[in-house]
Amino acid sequence: MSKVKIKLNRAGVRELLKSQEMASCCMQEARRVQTSAGANYQAEVRNYPERTGAAVFPANAEGYYDNLNNNTLLRSLK
């Protein structure tokens, strides 16, 4: 069995993590979770210094308390 060494191109990985394609993939998953959670939740793209992503969060007080009492966002991930 041979030993294979893989060296990542750090600049390429950084570019991939910050790319528009990655943001659209994250947003697609966030919309799926938002749809599963219900109308009281909102999804948006988040840009961080080292990567991009998406977040789903309660859009109003009703969503906040629904998530607090039922773990709606956590259950929507399944």
N, C-alpha and C positions, 0 to 999 in steps of 0.2 A: 504494500500500500504506500503510495507516494504522499509526500507532504506538500500540500498546495498552499502557497501564501498569497493572500489577496491584499493589495494595497489600494485603499480608497482614495479617489481624487477629491480632496477636501473642498476645493473650490466648486467642483461639479456637484457634490452633494449639497453644499450650501445653496447653490443656484437652483437645484431641484426643489429643495424645501421652501424656497421663497418664490417659486414660479407661479404663474397664473393657472397652470394646469392643476397644480397641487391645491390651490385655493378653490378651484371649481369642484374637485373631488371631495374636499372637506365640506364644502357648502352643500353638495348633493346629499351627503350623509346627514348633515345637520337638518336639511329640509325633511328628510325621511323621519328623523326623530321628532321634529316639530309637528309634522302631520300626525304622527302616532300619539303625541302628547295632547294635542287639541288646540283649540283656537286661542287659548290664553297664553300661548308661548310664542316666542319670536326667535329667529335665527339671523345671525350676521357674521360676516367675515371678520376675522381678527388678524392684524398684522403685528408680529412681534419682531424684535431686532434679528433673531436668528432663524425664524421660520414664519410660516403663515398657517392659519387654521380657521376654524369656525366655532361659534358658540351658540348654544340654545339656552334661553333663559326666560323666566316668567315675564310676560309683557305687562301685567297689571297685578293688583293685590289679590284678585281671585286666583290667578295662576300661582302666585307666591304661596298662598295658603294651601292650595291644592297640592303643590309639590311638597310642602312642609308636612302635610298630614298623610299623603299617599305615596311619596317618592315617585311621582309621575315621570320625571325625566330619567331616573335610573331604570324604571320599568320599561320605558320607551326604547332603551338601548338594545333590548333583546329582540 
